Amino acid sequence: MNPEQLFELFFQDITPDMNPPGMKYHCEAMRSWWRERFMKAYYGIEETRSLRSWAEAPQMWLKGYKIASMNS
């Protein structure tokens, strides 16, 4: 799968409680924000210090996806 397809799968798993405070659920800004976090995790680009905790969700999701892909 290419990175965009993987992002679409990841984005389906995002729940309102995973969003930063004040961000509307399922708005275009949310999609762009999570896409940026995901692509940085996918390509191994380190987040700025203020966003590092938000980078954990896509990193963990990608790790789980890789493990699941190897086991199938």
PDB file of N, H, CA, C and O in Angstrom:
ATOM      1  N   MET A   1       0.845  -1.195   0.000  1.00  0.00           N
ATOM      2  CA  MET A   1       0.000   0.000   0.000  1.00  0.00           C
ATOM      3  C   MET A   1       0.878   1.242   0.000  1.00  0.00           C
ATOM      4  O   MET A   1       1.956   1.261   0.595  1.00  0.00           O
ATOM      5  N   ASN A   2       0.404   2.264  -0.669  1.00  0.00           N
ATOM      6  H   ASN A   2      -0.471   2.249  -1.152  1.00  0.00           H
ATOM      7  CA  ASN A   2       1.159   3.510  -0.673  1.00  0.00           C
ATOM      8  C   ASN A   2       0.802   4.332   0.574  1.00  0.00           C
ATOM      9  O   ASN A   2      -0.182   4.028   1.249  1.00  0.00           O
ATOM     10  N   PRO A   3       1.589   5.366   0.884  1.00  0.00           N
ATOM     11  CA  PRO A   3       1.354   6.146   2.102  1.00  0.00           C
ATOM     12  C   PRO A   3      -0.044   6.761   2.192  1.00  0.00           C
ATOM     13  O   PRO A   3      -0.617   6.836   3.279  1.00  0.00           O
ATOM     14  N   GLU A   4      -0.596   7.201   1.059  1.00  0.00           N
ATOM     15  H   GLU A   4      -0.130   7.141   0.176  1.00  0.00           H
ATOM     16  CA  GLU A   4      -1.933   7.805   1.082  1.00  0.00           C
ATOM     17  C   GLU A   4      -2.996   6.777   1.465  1.00  0.00           C
ATOM     18  O   GLU A   4      -3.915   7.085   2.223  1.00  0.00           O
ATOM     19  N   GLN A   5      -2.872   5.564   0.944  1.00  0.00           N
ATOM     20  H   GLN A   5      -2.125   5.313   0.328  1.00  0.00           H
ATOM     21  CA  GLN A   5      -3.821   4.504   1.294  1.00  0.00           C
ATOM     22  C   GLN A   5      -3.700   4.143   2.772  1.00  0.00           C
ATOM     23  O   GLN A   5      -4.705   3.927   3.449  1.00  0.00           O
ATOM     24  N   LEU A   6      -2.476   4.081   3.261  1.00  0.00           N
ATOM     25  H   LEU A   6      -1.660   4.256   2.710  1.00  0.00           H
ATOM     26  CA  LEU A   6      -2.273   3.794   4.681  1.00  0.00           C
ATOM     27  C   LEU A   6      -2.863   4.901   5.548  1.00  0.00           C
ATOM     28  O   LEU A   6      -3.469   4.636   6.586  1.00  0.00           O
ATOM     29  N   PHE A   7      -2.677   6.157   5.104  1.00  0.00           N
ATOM     30  H   PHE A   7      -2.184   6.372   4.261  1.00  0.00           H
ATOM     31  CA  PHE A   7      -3.263   7.261   5.871  1.00  0.00           C
ATOM     32  C   PHE A   7      -4.776   7.126   5.946  1.00  0.00           C
ATOM     33  O   PHE A   7      -5.363   7.351   7.005  1.00  0.00           O
ATOM     34  N   GLU A   8      -5.411   6.766   4.849  1.00  0.00           N
ATOM     35  H   GLU A   8      -4.935   6.584   3.989  1.00  0.00           H
ATOM     36  CA  GLU A   8      -6.873   6.612   4.853  1.00  0.00           C
ATOM     37  C   GLU A   8      -7.304   5.554   5.869  1.00  0.00           C
ATOM     38  O   GLU A   8      -8.296   5.739   6.573  1.00  0.00           O
ATOM     39  N   LEU A   9      -6.572   4.458   5.946  1.00  0.00           N
ATOM     40  H   LEU A   9      -5.766   4.307   5.374  1.00  0.00           H
ATOM     41  CA  LEU A   9      -6.886   3.427   6.946  1.00  0.00           C
ATOM     42  C   LEU A   9      -6.691   3.963   8.362  1.00  0.00           C
ATOM     43  O   LEU A   9      -7.528   3.749   9.238  1.00  0.00           O
ATOM     44  N   PHE A  10      -5.573   4.662   8.575  1.00  0.00           N
ATOM     45  H   PHE A  10      -4.893   4.836   7.863  1.00  0.00           H
ATOM     46  CA  PHE A  10      -5.293   5.256   9.882  1.00  0.00           C
ATOM     47  C   PHE A  10      -6.377   6.258  10.260  1.00  0.00           C
ATOM     48  O   PHE A  10      -6.860   6.262  11.393  1.00  0.00           O
ATOM     49  N   PHE A  11      -6.755   7.100   9.317  1.00  0.00           N
ATOM     50  H   PHE A  11      -6.364   7.097   8.397  1.00  0.00           H
ATOM     51  CA  PHE A  11      -7.720   8.165   9.593  1.00  0.00           C
ATOM     52  C   PHE A  11      -9.082   7.605  10.001  1.00  0.00           C
ATOM     53  O   PHE A  11      -9.800   8.236  10.776  1.00  0.00           O
ATOM     54  N   GLN A  12      -9.436   6.449   9.498  1.00  0.00           N
ATOM     55  H   GLN A  12      -8.852   5.936   8.869  1.00  0.00           H
ATOM     56  CA  GLN A  12     -10.700   5.816   9.884  1.00  0.00           C
ATOM     57  C   GLN A  12     -10.709   5.442  11.363  1.00  0.00           C
ATOM     58  O   GLN A  12     -11.774   5.332  11.970  1.00  0.00           O
ATOM     59  N   ASP A  13      -9.533   5.247  11.941  1.00  0.00           N
ATOM     60  H   ASP A  13      -8.667   5.336  11.448  1.00  0.00           H
ATOM     61  CA  ASP A  13      -9.428   4.856  13.347  1.00  0.00           C
ATOM     62  C   ASP A  13      -9.390   6.039  14.313  1.00  0.00           C
ATOM     63  O   ASP A  13      -9.431   5.841  15.528  1.00  0.00           O
ATOM     64  N   ILE A  14      -9.313   7.249  13.799  1.00  0.00           N
ATOM     65  H   ILE A  14      -9.279   7.410  12.813  1.00  0.00           H
ATOM     66  CA  ILE A  14      -9.256   8.433  14.662  1.00  0.00           C
ATOM     67  C   ILE A  14     -10.614   8.653  15.316  1.00  0.00           C
ATOM     68  O   ILE A  14     -11.645   8.656  14.644  1.00  0.00           O
ATOM     69  N   THR A  15     -10.603   8.837  16.627  1.00  0.00           N
ATOM     70  H   THR A  15      -9.766   8.835  17.173  1.00  0.00           H
ATOM     71  CA  THR A  15     -11.827   9.123  17.376  1.00  0.00           C
ATOM     72  C   THR A  15     -11.747  10.547  17.931  1.00  0.00           C
ATOM     73  O   THR A  15     -10.652  11.101  18.028  1.00  0.00           O
ATOM     74  N   PRO A  16     -12.884  11.151  18.297  1.00  0.00           N
ATOM     75  CA  PRO A  16     -12.864  12.539  18.781  1.00  0.00           C
ATOM     76  C   PRO A  16     -11.925  12.766  19.967  1.00  0.00           C
ATOM     77  O   PRO A  16     -11.321  13.832  20.080  1.00  0.00           O
ATOM     78  N   ASP A  17     -11.798  11.777  20.846  1.00  0.00           N
ATOM     79  H   ASP A  17     -12.289  10.911  20.753  1.00  0.00           H
ATOM     80  CA  ASP A  17     -10.941  11.975  22.018  1.00  0.00           C
ATOM     81  C   ASP A  17      -9.448  11.960  21.673  1.00  0.00           C
ATOM     82  O   ASP A  17      -8.621  12.283  22.525  1.00  0.00           O
ATOM     83  N   MET A  18      -9.098  11.596  20.460  1.00  0.00           N
ATOM     84  H   MET A  18      -9.770  11.333  19.768  1.00  0.00           H
ATOM     85  CA  MET A  18      -7.697  11.600  20.033  1.00  0.00           C
ATOM     86  C   MET A  18      -7.262  12.964  19.502  1.00  0.00           C
ATOM     87  O   MET A  18      -6.067  13.226  19.373  1.00  0.00           O
ATOM     88  N   ASN A  19      -8.216  13.826  19.198  1.00  0.00           N
ATOM     89  H   ASN A  19      -9.188  13.613  19.303  1.00  0.00           H
ATOM     90  CA  ASN A  19      -7.906  15.133  18.618  1.00  0.00           C
ATOM     91  C   ASN A  19      -7.392  16.113  19.662  1.00  0.00           C
ATOM     92  O   ASN A  19      -7.689  15.981  20.849  1.00  0.00           O
ATOM     93  N   PRO A  20      -6.618  17.101  19.210  1.00  0.00           N
ATOM     94  CA  PRO A  20      -6.208  18.167  20.124  1.00  0.00           C
ATOM     95  C   PRO A  20      -7.434  18.909  20.651  1.00  0.00           C
ATOM     96  O   PRO A  20      -8.446  18.983  19.954  1.00  0.00           O
ATOM     97  N   PRO A  21      -7.369  19.452  21.849  1.00  0.00           N
ATOM     98  CA  PRO A  21      -8.505  20.195  22.406  1.00  0.00           C
ATOM     99  C   PRO A  21      -8.956  21.313  21.470  1.00  0.00           C
ATOM    100  O   PRO A  21      -8.136  22.057  20.932  1.00  0.00           O
ATOM    101  N   GLY A  22     -10.252  21.418  21.287  1.00  0.00           N
ATOM    102  H   GLY A  22     -10.918  20.814  21.724  1.00  0.00           H
ATOM    103  CA  GLY A  22     -10.830  22.479  20.474  1.00  0.00           C
ATOM    104  C   GLY A  22     -10.939  22.181  18.989  1.00  0.00           C
ATOM    105  O   GLY A  22     -11.544  22.958  18.250  1.00  0.00           O
ATOM    106  N   MET A  23     -10.369  21.076  18.538  1.00  0.00           N
ATOM    107  H   MET A  23      -9.878  20.445  19.138  1.00  0.00           H
ATOM    108  CA  MET A  23     -10.458  20.753  17.111  1.00  0.00           C
ATOM    109  C   MET A  23     -11.779  20.051  16.835  1.00  0.00           C
ATOM    110  O   MET A  23     -12.157  19.105  17.526  1.00  0.00           O
ATOM    111  N   LYS A  24     -12.477  20.534  15.807  1.00  0.00           N
ATOM    112  H   LYS A  24     -12.170  21.302  15.245  1.00  0.00           H
ATOM    113  CA  LYS A  24     -13.756  19.928  15.440  1.00  0.00           C
ATOM    114  C   LYS A  24     -13.527  18.540  14.866  1.00  0.00           C
ATOM    115  O   LYS A  24     -12.527  18.284  14.194  1.00  0.00           O
ATOM    116  N   TYR A  25     -14.469  17.653  15.143  1.00  0.00           N
ATOM    117  H   TYR A  25     -15.281  17.862  15.688  1.00  0.00           H
ATOM    118  CA  TYR A  25     -14.373  16.281  14.658  1.00  0.00           C
ATOM    119  C   TYR A  25     -14.781  16.216  13.190  1.00  0.00           C
ATOM    120  O   TYR A  25     -15.822  16.751  12.809  1.00  0.00           O
ATOM    121  N   HIS A  26     -13.992  15.585  12.395  1.00  0.00           N
ATOM    122  H   HIS A  26     -13.147  15.151  12.705  1.00  0.00           H
ATOM    123  CA  HIS A  26     -14.200  15.385  10.951  1.00  0.00           C
ATOM    124  C   HIS A  26     -14.342  16.688  10.162  1.00  0.00           C
ATOM    125  O   HIS A  26     -15.241  16.827   9.333  1.00  0.00           O
ATOM    126  N   CYS A  27     -13.462  17.623  10.425  1.00  0.00           N
ATOM    127  H   CYS A  27     -12.731  17.511  11.098  1.00  0.00           H
ATOM    128  CA  CYS A  27     -13.373  18.815   9.584  1.00  0.00           C
ATOM    129  C   CYS A  27     -12.111  18.680   8.733  1.00  0.00           C
ATOM    130  O   CYS A  27     -11.258  17.839   9.017  1.00  0.00           O
ATOM    131  N   GLU A  28     -11.992  19.487   7.716  1.00  0.00           N
ATOM    132  H   GLU A  28     -12.685  20.170   7.486  1.00  0.00           H
ATOM    133  CA  GLU A  28     -10.833  19.394   6.822  1.00  0.00           C
ATOM    134  C   GLU A  28      -9.531  19.732   7.550  1.00  0.00           C
ATOM    135  O   GLU A  28      -8.483  19.162   7.246  1.00  0.00           O
ATOM    136  N   ALA A  29      -9.596  20.649   8.502  1.00  0.00           N
ATOM    137  H   ALA A  29     -10.447  21.112   8.749  1.00  0.00           H
ATOM    138  CA  ALA A  29      -8.396  20.988   9.274  1.00  0.00           C
ATOM    139  C   ALA A  29      -7.906  19.782  10.065  1.00  0.00           C
ATOM    140  O   ALA A  29      -6.702  19.550  10.171  1.00  0.00           O
ATOM    141  N   MET A  30      -8.838  19.015  10.620  1.00  0.00           N
ATOM    142  H   MET A  30      -9.816  19.203  10.534  1.00  0.00           H
ATOM    143  CA  MET A  30      -8.464  17.819  11.372  1.00  0.00           C
ATOM    144  C   MET A  30      -7.782  16.817  10.452  1.00  0.00           C
ATOM    145  O   MET A  30      -6.754  16.238  10.801  1.00  0.00           O
ATOM    146  N   ARG A  31      -8.356  16.619   9.287  1.00  0.00           N
ATOM    147  H   ARG A  31      -9.192  17.088   9.003  1.00  0.00           H
ATOM    148  CA  ARG A  31      -7.785  15.673   8.324  1.00  0.00           C
ATOM    149  C   ARG A  31      -6.365  16.092   7.939  1.00  0.00           C
ATOM    150  O   ARG A  31      -5.464  15.254   7.907  1.00  0.00           O
ATOM    151  N   SER A  32      -6.162  17.359   7.650  1.00  0.00           N
ATOM    152  H   SER A  32      -6.894  18.039   7.675  1.00  0.00           H
ATOM    153  CA  SER A  32      -4.836  17.866   7.278  1.00  0.00           C
ATOM    154  C   SER A  32      -3.844  17.726   8.426  1.00  0.00           C
ATOM    155  O   SER A  32      -2.690  17.348   8.227  1.00  0.00           O
ATOM    156  N   TRP A  33      -4.316  18.040   9.635  1.00  0.00           N
ATOM    157  H   TRP A  33      -5.254  18.348   9.797  1.00  0.00           H
ATOM    158  CA  TRP A  33      -3.452  17.958  10.810  1.00  0.00           C
ATOM    159  C   TRP A  33      -2.971  16.524  11.026  1.00  0.00           C
ATOM    160  O   TRP A  33      -1.779  16.291  11.224  1.00  0.00           O
ATOM    161  N   TRP A  34      -3.901  15.561  10.987  1.00  0.00           N
ATOM    162  H   TRP A  34      -4.870  15.750  10.825  1.00  0.00           H
ATOM    163  CA  TRP A  34      -3.527  14.161  11.182  1.00  0.00           C
ATOM    164  C   TRP A  34      -2.710  13.636  10.007  1.00  0.00           C
ATOM    165  O   TRP A  34      -1.828  12.800  10.206  1.00  0.00           O
ATOM    166  N   ARG A  35      -2.977  14.100   8.796  1.00  0.00           N
ATOM    167  H   ARG A  35      -3.693  14.779   8.635  1.00  0.00           H
ATOM    168  CA  ARG A  35      -2.196  13.660   7.638  1.00  0.00           C
ATOM    169  C   ARG A  35      -0.742  14.071   7.801  1.00  0.00           C
ATOM    170  O   ARG A  35       0.166  13.292   7.512  1.00  0.00           O
ATOM    171  N   GLU A  36      -0.524  15.296   8.264  1.00  0.00           N
ATOM    172  H   GLU A  36      -1.261  15.929   8.499  1.00  0.00           H
ATOM    173  CA  GLU A  36       0.850  15.758   8.474  1.00  0.00           C
ATOM    174  C   GLU A  36       1.551  14.910   9.536  1.00  0.00           C
ATOM    175  O   GLU A  36       2.702  14.512   9.352  1.00  0.00           O
ATOM    176  N   ARG A  37       0.862  14.632  10.648  1.00  0.00           N
ATOM    177  H   ARG A  37      -0.073  14.955  10.798  1.00  0.00           H
ATOM    178  CA  ARG A  37       1.452  13.768  11.695  1.00  0.00           C
ATOM    179  C   ARG A  37       1.777  12.391  11.129  1.00  0.00           C
ATOM    180  O   ARG A  37       2.849  11.847  11.397  1.00  0.00           O
ATOM    181  N   PHE A  38       0.851  11.820  10.341  1.00  0.00           N
ATOM    182  H   PHE A  38      -0.019  12.262  10.124  1.00  0.00           H
ATOM    183  CA  PHE A  38       1.024  10.482   9.796  1.00  0.00           C
ATOM    184  C   PHE A  38       2.194  10.429   8.817  1.00  0.00           C
ATOM    185  O   PHE A  38       3.028   9.528   8.898  1.00  0.00           O
ATOM    186  N   MET A  39       2.261  11.375   7.904  1.00  0.00           N
ATOM    187  H   MET A  39       1.584  12.108   7.838  1.00  0.00           H
ATOM    188  CA  MET A  39       3.318  11.352   6.892  1.00  0.00           C
ATOM    189  C   MET A  39       4.696  11.534   7.523  1.00  0.00           C
ATOM    190  O   MET A  39       5.670  10.926   7.079  1.00  0.00           O
ATOM    191  N   LYS A  40       4.776  12.359   8.545  1.00  0.00           N
ATOM    192  H   LYS A  40       3.985  12.853   8.905  1.00  0.00           H
ATOM    193  CA  LYS A  40       6.062  12.512   9.234  1.00  0.00           C
ATOM    194  C   LYS A  40       6.453  11.198   9.902  1.00  0.00           C
ATOM    195  O   LYS A  40       7.618  10.803   9.863  1.00  0.00           O
ATOM    196  N   ALA A  41       5.488  10.522  10.512  1.00  0.00           N
ATOM    197  H   ALA A  41       4.541  10.843  10.544  1.00  0.00           H
ATOM    198  CA  ALA A  41       5.777   9.220  11.130  1.00  0.00           C
ATOM    199  C   ALA A  41       6.160   8.205  10.064  1.00  0.00           C
ATOM    200  O   ALA A  41       7.093   7.427  10.260  1.00  0.00           O
ATOM    201  N   TYR A  42       5.466   8.201   8.959  1.00  0.00           N
ATOM    202  H   TYR A  42       4.708   8.833   8.799  1.00  0.00           H
ATOM    203  CA  TYR A  42       5.728   7.244   7.883  1.00  0.00           C
ATOM    204  C   TYR A  42       7.146   7.404   7.333  1.00  0.00           C
ATOM    205  O   TYR A  42       7.846   6.416   7.111  1.00  0.00           O
ATOM    206  N   TYR A  43       7.557   8.632   7.120  1.00  0.00           N
ATOM    207  H   TYR A  43       6.988   9.435   7.301  1.00  0.00           H
ATOM    208  CA  TYR A  43       8.873   8.891   6.540  1.00  0.00           C
ATOM    209  C   TYR A  43       9.978   9.049   7.587  1.00  0.00           C
ATOM    210  O   TYR A  43      11.126   9.316   7.234  1.00  0.00           O
ATOM    211  N   GLY A  44       9.646   8.888   8.861  1.00  0.00           N
ATOM    212  H   GLY A  44       8.713   8.670   9.148  1.00  0.00           H
ATOM    213  CA  GLY A  44      10.651   8.955   9.920  1.00  0.00           C
ATOM    214  C   GLY A  44      11.150  10.351  10.213  1.00  0.00           C
ATOM    215  O   GLY A  44      12.282  10.523  10.666  1.00  0.00           O
ATOM    216  N   ILE A  45      10.323  11.352   9.961  1.00  0.00           N
ATOM    217  H   ILE A  45       9.403  11.213   9.593  1.00  0.00           H
ATOM    218  CA  ILE A  45      10.687  12.742  10.231  1.00  0.00           C
ATOM    219  C   ILE A  45      10.248  13.080  11.651  1.00  0.00           C
ATOM    220  O   ILE A  45       9.084  12.902  12.009  1.00  0.00           O
ATOM    221  N   GLU A  46      11.175  13.563  12.444  1.00  0.00           N
ATOM    222  H   GLU A  46      12.121  13.708  12.153  1.00  0.00           H
ATOM    223  CA  GLU A  46      10.867  13.874  13.835  1.00  0.00           C
ATOM    224  C   GLU A  46      10.006  15.131  13.926  1.00  0.00           C
ATOM    225  O   GLU A  46      10.248  16.125  13.241  1.00  0.00           O
ATOM    226  N   GLU A  47       9.000  15.059  14.784  1.00  0.00           N
ATOM    227  H   GLU A  47       8.803  14.251  15.340  1.00  0.00           H
ATOM    228  CA  GLU A  47       8.127  16.217  15.021  1.00  0.00           C
ATOM    229  C   GLU A  47       8.856  17.256  15.864  1.00  0.00           C
ATOM    230  O   GLU A  47       9.829  16.949  16.553  1.00  0.00           O
ATOM    231  N   THR A  48       8.368  18.483  15.795  1.00  0.00           N
ATOM    232  H   THR A  48       7.578  18.732  15.235  1.00  0.00           H
ATOM    233  CA  THR A  48       8.890  19.508  16.690  1.00  0.00           C
ATOM    234  C   THR A  48       8.542  19.110  18.118  1.00  0.00           C
ATOM    235  O   THR A  48       7.630  18.314  18.341  1.00  0.00           O
ATOM    236  N   ARG A  49       9.241  19.644  19.046  1.00  0.00           N
ATOM    237  H   ARG A  49       9.981  20.291  18.864  1.00  0.00           H
ATOM    238  CA  ARG A  49       9.071  19.248  20.450  1.00  0.00           C
ATOM    239  C   ARG A  49       7.624  19.366  20.926  1.00  0.00           C
ATOM    240  O   ARG A  49       7.139  18.500  21.654  1.00  0.00           O
ATOM    241  N   SER A  50       6.945  20.413  20.527  1.00  0.00           N
ATOM    242  H   SER A  50       7.339  21.117  19.936  1.00  0.00           H
ATOM    243  CA  SER A  50       5.572  20.642  20.995  1.00  0.00           C
ATOM    244  C   SER A  50       4.573  19.631  20.433  1.00  0.00           C
ATOM    245  O   SER A  50       3.482  19.480  20.984  1.00  0.00           O
ATOM    246  N   LEU A  51       4.921  18.943  19.357  1.00  0.00           N
ATOM    247  H   LEU A  51       5.807  19.066  18.910  1.00  0.00           H
ATOM    248  CA  LEU A  51       3.996  17.990  18.727  1.00  0.00           C
ATOM    249  C   LEU A  51       4.403  16.533  18.906  1.00  0.00           C
ATOM    250  O   LEU A  51       3.735  15.642  18.381  1.00  0.00           O
ATOM    251  N   ARG A  52       5.469  16.276  19.626  1.00  0.00           N
ATOM    252  H   ARG A  52       6.011  17.000  20.052  1.00  0.00           H
ATOM    253  CA  ARG A  52       5.970  14.901  19.741  1.00  0.00           C
ATOM    254  C   ARG A  52       4.963  13.938  20.344  1.00  0.00           C
ATOM    255  O   ARG A  52       4.870  12.793  19.901  1.00  0.00           O
ATOM    256  N   SER A  53       4.211  14.370  21.335  1.00  0.00           N
ATOM    257  H   SER A  53       4.286  15.300  21.694  1.00  0.00           H
ATOM    258  CA  SER A  53       3.241  13.442  21.937  1.00  0.00           C
ATOM    259  C   SER A  53       2.126  13.097  20.950  1.00  0.00           C
ATOM    260  O   SER A  53       1.561  12.006  21.011  1.00  0.00           O
ATOM    261  N   TRP A  54       1.808  14.020  20.042  1.00  0.00           N
ATOM    262  H   TRP A  54       2.267  14.906  19.992  1.00  0.00           H
ATOM    263  CA  TRP A  54       0.769  13.747  19.042  1.00  0.00           C
ATOM    264  C   TRP A  54       1.280  12.810  17.954  1.00  0.00           C
ATOM    265  O   TRP A  54       0.485  12.198  17.241  1.00  0.00           O
ATOM    266  N   ALA A  55       2.574  12.695  17.822  1.00  0.00           N
ATOM    267  H   ALA A  55       3.220  13.192  18.402  1.00  0.00           H
ATOM    268  CA  ALA A  55       3.158  11.812  16.806  1.00  0.00           C
ATOM    269  C   ALA A  55       3.082  10.347  17.213  1.00  0.00           C
ATOM    270  O   ALA A  55       3.267   9.463  16.376  1.00  0.00           O
ATOM    271  N   GLU A  56       2.814  10.080  18.481  1.00  0.00           N
ATOM    272  H   GLU A  56       2.664  10.798  19.161  1.00  0.00           H
ATOM    273  CA  GLU A  56       2.803   8.696  18.957  1.00  0.00           C
ATOM    274  C   GLU A  56       1.691   7.862  18.328  1.00  0.00           C
ATOM    275  O   GLU A  56       1.908   6.688  18.031  1.00  0.00           O
ATOM    276  N   ALA A  57       0.515   8.433  18.118  1.00  0.00           N
ATOM    277  H   ALA A  57       0.339   9.387  18.359  1.00  0.00           H
ATOM    278  CA  ALA A  57      -0.606   7.658  17.565  1.00  0.00           C
ATOM    279  C   ALA A  57      -0.277   7.100  16.179  1.00  0.00           C
ATOM    280  O   ALA A  57      -0.440   5.899  15.965  1.00  0.00           O
ATOM    281  N   PRO A  58       0.181   7.925  15.228  1.00  0.00           N
ATOM    282  CA  PRO A  58       0.506   7.338  13.928  1.00  0.00           C
ATOM    283  C   PRO A  58       1.705   6.387  13.987  1.00  0.00           C
ATOM    284  O   PRO A  58       1.754   5.413  13.236  1.00  0.00           O
ATOM    285  N   GLN A  59       2.665   6.657  14.864  1.00  0.00           N
ATOM    286  H   GLN A  59       2.625   7.448  15.474  1.00  0.00           H
ATOM    287  CA  GLN A  59       3.815   5.762  14.986  1.00  0.00           C
ATOM    288  C   GLN A  59       3.372   4.387  15.475  1.00  0.00           C
ATOM    289  O   GLN A  59       3.793   3.366  14.931  1.00  0.00           O
ATOM    290  N   MET A  60       2.529   4.359  16.495  1.00  0.00           N
ATOM    291  H   MET A  60       2.187   5.188  16.938  1.00  0.00           H
ATOM    292  CA  MET A  60       2.047   3.081  17.026  1.00  0.00           C
ATOM    293  C   MET A  60       1.170   2.370  16.006  1.00  0.00           C
ATOM    294  O   MET A  60       1.253   1.151  15.861  1.00  0.00           O
ATOM    295  N   TRP A  61       0.330   3.121  15.297  1.00  0.00           N
ATOM    296  H   TRP A  61       0.263   4.112  15.416  1.00  0.00           H
ATOM    297  CA  TRP A  61      -0.541   2.519  14.293  1.00  0.00           C
ATOM    298  C   TRP A  61       0.294   1.877  13.184  1.00  0.00           C
ATOM    299  O   TRP A  61       0.021   0.750  12.771  1.00  0.00           O
ATOM    300  N   LEU A  62       1.308   2.592  12.705  1.00  0.00           N
ATOM    301  H   LEU A  62       1.531   3.507  13.041  1.00  0.00           H
ATOM    302  CA  LEU A  62       2.168   2.046  11.653  1.00  0.00           C
ATOM    303  C   LEU A  62       2.908   0.799  12.123  1.00  0.00           C
ATOM    304  O   LEU A  62       3.039  -0.166  11.369  1.00  0.00           O
ATOM    305  N   LYS A  63       3.389   0.812  13.353  1.00  0.00           N
ATOM    306  H   LYS A  63       3.282   1.595  13.966  1.00  0.00           H
ATOM    307  CA  LYS A  63       4.075  -0.364  13.900  1.00  0.00           C
ATOM    308  C   LYS A  63       3.117  -1.554  13.947  1.00  0.00           C
ATOM    309  O   LYS A  63       3.484  -2.661  13.555  1.00  0.00           O
ATOM    310  N   GLY A  64       1.898  -1.332  14.424  1.00  0.00           N
ATOM    311  H   GLY A  64       1.600  -0.433  14.743  1.00  0.00           H
ATOM    312  CA  GLY A  64       0.900  -2.396  14.458  1.00  0.00           C
ATOM    313  C   GLY A  64       0.548  -2.900  13.076  1.00  0.00           C
ATOM    314  O   GLY A  64       0.367  -4.101  12.876  1.00  0.00           O
ATOM    315  N   TYR A  65       0.450  -1.996  12.128  1.00  0.00           N
ATOM    316  H   TYR A  65       0.598  -1.021  12.290  1.00  0.00           H
ATOM    317  CA  TYR A  65       0.140  -2.389  10.747  1.00  0.00           C
ATOM    318  C   TYR A  65       1.255  -3.259  10.174  1.00  0.00           C
ATOM    319  O   TYR A  65       0.989  -4.275   9.532  1.00  0.00           O
ATOM    320  N   LYS A  66       2.500  -2.857  10.406  1.00  0.00           N
ATOM    321  H   LYS A  66       2.716  -2.032  10.927  1.00  0.00           H
ATOM    322  CA  LYS A  66       3.634  -3.636   9.891  1.00  0.00           C
ATOM    323  C   LYS A  66       3.662  -5.036  10.498  1.00  0.00           C
ATOM    324  O   LYS A  66       3.905  -6.016   9.793  1.00  0.00           O
ATOM    325  N   ILE A  67       3.415  -5.132  11.793  1.00  0.00           N
ATOM    326  H   ILE A  67       3.218  -4.337  12.366  1.00  0.00           H
ATOM    327  CA  ILE A  67       3.405  -6.438  12.458  1.00  0.00           C
ATOM    328  C   ILE A  67       2.267  -7.293  11.922  1.00  0.00           C
ATOM    329  O   ILE A  67       2.458  -8.475  11.635  1.00  0.00           O
ATOM    330  N   ALA A  68       1.081  -6.701  11.785  1.00  0.00           N
ATOM    331  H   ALA A  68       0.926  -5.741  12.018  1.00  0.00           H
ATOM    332  CA  ALA A  68      -0.071  -7.446  11.265  1.00  0.00           C
ATOM    333  C   ALA A  68       0.172  -7.900   9.827  1.00  0.00           C
ATOM    334  O   ALA A  68      -0.228  -9.001   9.447  1.00  0.00           O
ATOM    335  N   SER A  69       0.821  -7.064   9.035  1.00  0.00           N
ATOM    336  H   SER A  69       1.146  -6.170   9.344  1.00  0.00           H
ATOM    337  CA  SER A  69       1.111  -7.420   7.643  1.00  0.00           C
ATOM    338  C   SER A  69       2.095  -8.585   7.559  1.00  0.00           C
ATOM    339  O   SER A  69       1.983  -9.434   6.675  1.00  0.00           O
ATOM    340  N   MET A  70       3.048  -8.621   8.469  1.00  0.00           N
ATOM    341  H   MET A  70       3.139  -7.931   9.187  1.00  0.00           H
ATOM    342  CA  MET A  70       4.031  -9.703   8.473  1.00  0.00           C
ATOM    343  C   MET A  70       3.400 -11.023   8.912  1.00  0.00           C
ATOM    344  O   MET A  70       3.827 -12.093   8.479  1.00  0.00           O
ATOM    345  N   ASN A  71       2.388 -10.947   9.768  1.00  0.00           N
ATOM    346  H   ASN A  71       2.041 -10.078  10.121  1.00  0.00           H
ATOM    347  CA  ASN A  71       1.745 -12.149  10.295  1.00  0.00           C
ATOM    348  C   ASN A  71       0.675 -12.712   9.376  1.00  0.00           C
ATOM    349  O   ASN A  71       0.180 -13.813   9.614  1.00  0.00           O
ATOM    350  N   SER A  72       0.303 -11.973   8.323  1.00  0.00           N
ATOM    351  H   SER A  72       0.705 -11.078   8.129  1.00  0.00           H
ATOM    352  CA  SER A  72      -0.753 -12.502   7.453  1.00  0.00           C
ATOM    353  C   SER A  72      -0.221 -13.194   6.235  1.00  0.00           C
ATOM    354  O   SER A  72      -0.998 -13.686   5.416  1.00  0.00           O
TER     355      SER A  72
END
